[in-house]
Amino acid sequence: MANPRQTAIASIVSTKHKLDNLDFRSTHVKDLFGVNVFSEQVQRQRLPKPVFKKLQETIHKGAPLDPSIADVVAAAMKDWAVEKGGDTLYAPVPTHDRCYCRKARHLCNAYRHR
């Protein structure tokens, strides 16, 4: 009798994957790597210059994130992700986790309004 690990391995091995969705002869891997990353180049294109500079200070120098730019960065990231085919919906939170989410939201709001 196979144990769960052996069953999982057998399932993986027997799965047929479609591997011809990209032609690597015409598309170089460097053109694909990092294409779905909100990179510095994308940030520069999508963020206002002062917001971009403050964000770069946070990323490169470890400066605290300025709360005044957080919403601008989040909105730019969301718009960029939706344009790339991302979904703005979140997974529903199980009932037993809702109290933790409320507490976390309260703590975040308290921190934001200090």
N, C-alpha and C positions, 0 to 999 in steps of 0.2 A: 504494500500500500504506500503510495507516494505521500510525502509530507507537503505542507503548504508551499514551502520554498521550491521543491521540485515541480510542483504543479504550476507555480508562477513562471519558472524558467521554461517549462515545456510550452506554456501559453505564448511566451515571448518568442520562442524559437519558431513556433508554427504560424505566427502571424505573418501575413503577406503585406508588405508595405509598398506603396507606389513611390519609387525612388527616381522617376524620370521627370519630375516636375520642374527641374532646372537643367539647362544645358550649360555645363561649365566650360564648354569650348567657346561659347559666344559671350558668356557672362563671367567675368573674373571674380574670384572670391573676395578681393579687396573692395569691389563695388557692393558687396552684400554685407560684409562685416560691419556691425554698428549702425546699420541703416535705421534701426528702430530705437535709437538712443537719443535722448534730449541732450545732445552734445553741446560743447561750447560754441560751435559754429551756429547751431540752431538757436541757442540762447541769444547769441549776438543778433540774429535776424529778427527774433520775436519779442525781445524785451527792450524797453526804453533804455537808453544809454546809462542813466544813473542807477537804474535797478540792476542792469547787467553788471556794472562795476561793483556794487555792493554784494551781489551774489558771488562774484568771483573772489572777493575778499573772504567771504565765508568759506568757499570751497578750498582756496589755495592757502590762506593764512590762518584758517581756523577761527576767524572772528565770529562772534555770535550772529545768528541770523536776525536781521533787523525786521521786527514785526510789521513795519510799514510796507515792506516789499513782499511779504509772504503771499498775500492775496493776488498780487499781480503775477508773481511767478507761478502760483497754482493755476490761475486762469490761463496763462500762456501754455503751460504744460497740458492742461485739459484740452484746449483747442487743438494743439498739435497732435495729441493722441487720437482725438476724434477724427481729424483729417486723415490719420494713418489707419483708420478703421477700428479704433478702440471703442469700448462701450463705457458709457458714463454711469451705468447701473452698478450697484454693489450687491453682493450676495446677501440674502436676508440673514439677520442675526438670530440664532436660536434663542428661545425664550429664556433659558437659564443664563445666557450671556448678557441679556439686555441690562441688567442692573450694573454689570461691570462697565458697559458702554456708557450708561448714564453718568456713572462716577467719573469715568475718564473724560467725558465731555465737560462735566462740571469743573474738573481740575484744569483742563485746557483753557476753558473760558476764564477761570480765576487767574491763571497765569497770564493770559493775553491782556487782561484788564488791570494788571498791577501798576 
